[in-house]
Amino acid sequence: MSEAVEPVIRKIGIIGGTGKEGKGLAYRWAKAGYSISIGSRQTEKARAAAAEILNLLGPAAQVQGLANQEVAASSDLLVLTVPFSAHADTLNQLKETLRGKILIDVTVPLVPPRVTRVQMPPAGSAGQEAQQILGPDVQVVVAFQNISYEHLLDDGPVDCDVLACGGSKAVRAIVVKLIQDAGLTGWDAGPIENAVVVEGLTSILIGINKQYGVPSAGIKITGVLR
Ligand SMILES: NC(=O)c1ccc[n+]([C@@H]2O[C@H](COP(=O)([O-])OP(=O)(O)OC[C@H]3O[C@@H](n4cnc5c(N)ncnc54)[C@H](OP(=O)(O)O)[C@@H]3O)[C@@H](O)[C@H]2O)c1
């Protein structure tokens, strides 16, 4: 029996990549040599965000700005960085184009104004909502929910680990490699049902930021040698 061959990821597309978290991830992966497409509802806004990253990294970096739909069609792997209020609509619009691809969902289901309280959607988590909308043809992995954008456009070490859950074990290994290539420590955190913990932790971290007057509290997995 032939073994499934996992895709080689070269082109990463970031849907809603013009925002704070998306631009930070674009910067980190472009710096690592990936070809990055930043997506937006407005092509001009995407081009401006790409120009900002190229300004930081120099013209040899591979970063372009396109409409979300074009990004979804032309990338090997997609990353979703939109507010939760736009999560379901954005996925429904891109559903057909995302067939057969991997999606890293970064969305946190925050419900303003009470963002320090965990409030999960009926599907259980944003990641499970994405998997329900996209169906079994798309492997959804949640990751980066606990990394503040403040760390990402900065080259320094990040004092927060990244938990990745959802998809198959092989797909999570691909995502953990992308996390490492972004200069962060990543962990296989199991199936998509565990997304409730990863997404929920963000509200706890925002609450700690407020209570202790810090910009970006994080989490670390301890007790594992590797
Ligand atoms: N900021 C952080 O530190 C952080 C950390 C971890 C996780 N997250 C999560 O990552 C996601 C993005 O966070 P962010 O801070 O980058 O958000 P953001 O800057 O507020 O928004 C990101 C992008 O989403 C798009 N967008 C906004 N409203 C939309 C709508 N109604 N329909 C379609 N697209 C829309 C916009 O792109 P266009 O206008 O160009 O289309 C915007 O630039 C959120 O779910 C957040 O909870 C954020």
The ligand as an SDF file (V2000), in Angstrom:
LIG
                    3D

 48 52  0  0  0  0  0  0  0  0999 V2000
   -3.8820   40.8140   17.5980 N   0  0  0  0  0  0  0  0  0  0  0  0
   -3.3600   39.8240   18.3150 C   0  0  0  0  0  0  0  0  0  0  0  0
   -2.3940   40.0300   19.0810 O   0  0  0  0  0  0  0  0  0  0  0  0
   -3.9190   38.4340   18.1810 C   0  0  0  0  0  0  0  0  0  0  0  0
   -3.2690   37.3930   18.8370 C   0  0  0  0  0  0  0  0  0  0  0  0
   -3.7460   36.0870   18.6690 C   0  0  0  0  0  0  0  0  0  0  0  0
   -4.8730   35.8530   17.8910 C   0  0  0  0  0  0  0  0  0  0  0  0
   -5.5090   36.9050   17.3070 N   0  0  0  0  0  0  0  0  0  0  0  0
   -6.7090   36.6380   16.5100 C   0  0  0  0  0  0  0  0  0  0  0  0
   -6.3620   36.7710   15.1570 O   0  0  0  0  0  0  0  0  0  0  0  0
   -7.4670   37.3450   14.4430 C   0  0  0  0  0  0  0  0  0  0  0  0
   -6.9920   38.6270   13.7780 C   0  0  0  0  0  0  0  0  0  0  0  0
   -6.5580   39.5280   14.7710 O   0  0  0  0  0  0  0  0  0  0  0  0
   -6.0540   40.9950   14.3710 P   0  0  0  0  0  0  0  0  0  0  0  0
   -5.7030   41.6780   15.6270 O   0  0  0  0  0  0  0  0  0  0  0  0
   -5.0560   40.8870   13.2740 O   0  0  0  0  0  0  0  0  0  0  0  0
   -7.4280   41.6000   13.7860 O   0  0  0  0  0  0  0  0  0  0  0  0
   -7.7100   42.9170   12.9700 P   0  0  0  0  0  0  0  0  0  0  0  0
   -6.4350   43.6570   12.7570 O   0  0  0  0  0  0  0  0  0  0  0  0
   -8.8240   43.6250   13.6600 O   0  0  0  0  0  0  0  0  0  0  0  0
   -8.3230   42.3510   11.5990 O   0  0  0  0  0  0  0  0  0  0  0  0
   -7.5980   41.5540   10.7100 C   0  0  0  0  0  0  0  0  0  0  0  0
   -8.1670   41.7150    9.3200 C   0  0  0  0  0  0  0  0  0  0  0  0
   -9.4390   41.1100    9.2300 O   0  0  0  0  0  0  0  0  0  0  0  0
  -10.1370   41.6760    8.1250 C   0  0  0  0  0  0  0  0  0  0  0  0
  -11.5320   41.9420    8.4780 N   0  0  0  0  0  0  0  0  0  0  0  0
  -11.9980   42.7900    9.4140 C   0  0  0  0  0  0  0  0  0  0  0  0
  -13.3570   42.7860    9.4270 N   0  0  0  0  0  0  0  0  0  0  0  0
  -13.7270   41.9210    8.4430 C   0  0  0  0  0  0  0  0  0  0  0  0
  -14.9930   41.5050    7.9430 C   0  0  0  0  0  0  0  0  0  0  0  0
  -16.1450   41.9570    8.4720 N   0  0  0  0  0  0  0  0  0  0  0  0
  -15.0110   40.6060    6.9300 N   0  0  0  0  0  0  0  0  0  0  0  0
  -13.8540   40.1360    6.3830 C   0  0  0  0  0  0  0  0  0  0  0  0
  -12.6280   40.5060    6.8000 N   0  0  0  0  0  0  0  0  0  0  0  0
  -12.5770   41.3920    7.8340 C   0  0  0  0  0  0  0  0  0  0  0  0
   -9.4590   43.0070    7.7850 C   0  0  0  0  0  0  0  0  0  0  0  0
   -8.8310   42.8450    6.5240 O   0  0  0  0  0  0  0  0  0  0  0  0
   -9.3070   43.6590    5.1860 P   0  0  0  0  0  0  0  0  0  0  0  0
  -10.0190   44.8960    5.6530 O   0  0  0  0  0  0  0  0  0  0  0  0
   -7.9880   43.9690    4.5510 O   0  0  0  0  0  0  0  0  0  0  0  0
  -10.1450   42.7110    4.4180 O   0  0  0  0  0  0  0  0  0  0  0  0
   -8.4120   43.1530    8.8870 C   0  0  0  0  0  0  0  0  0  0  0  0
   -7.2220   43.7890    8.4670 O   0  0  0  0  0  0  0  0  0  0  0  0
   -8.5890   37.5820   15.4640 C   0  0  0  0  0  0  0  0  0  0  0  0
   -9.4960   36.5180   15.4350 O   0  0  0  0  0  0  0  0  0  0  0  0
   -7.8380   37.6310   16.7730 C   0  0  0  0  0  0  0  0  0  0  0  0
   -8.6400   37.2390   17.8810 O   0  0  0  0  0  0  0  0  0  0  0  0
   -5.0480   38.1880   17.4010 C   0  0  0  0  0  0  0  0  0  0  0  0
  1  2  1  0
  2  3  2  0
  2  4  1  0
  4  5  1  0
  4 48  2  0
  5  6  2  0
  6  7  1  0
  7  8  2  0
  8  9  1  0
  8 48  1  0
  9 10  1  0
  9 46  1  0
 10 11  1  0
 11 12  1  0
 11 44  1  0
 12 13  1  0
 13 14  1  0
 14 15  2  0
 14 16  1  0
 14 17  1  0
 17 18  1  0
 18 19  2  0
 18 20  1  0
 18 21  1  0
 21 22  1  0
 22 23  1  0
 23 24  1  0
 23 42  1  0
 24 25  1  0
 25 26  1  0
 25 36  1  0
 26 27  1  0
 26 35  1  0
 27 28  2  0
 28 29  1  0
 29 30  1  0
 29 35  2  0
 30 31  1  0
 30 32  2  0
 32 33  1  0
 33 34  2  0
 34 35  1  0
 36 37  1  0
 36 42  1  0
 37 38  1  0
 38 39  2  0
 38 40  1  0
 38 41  1  0
 42 43  1  0
 44 45  1  0
 44 46  1  0
 46 47  1  0
M  CHG  2   8   1  16  -1
M  END
$$$$
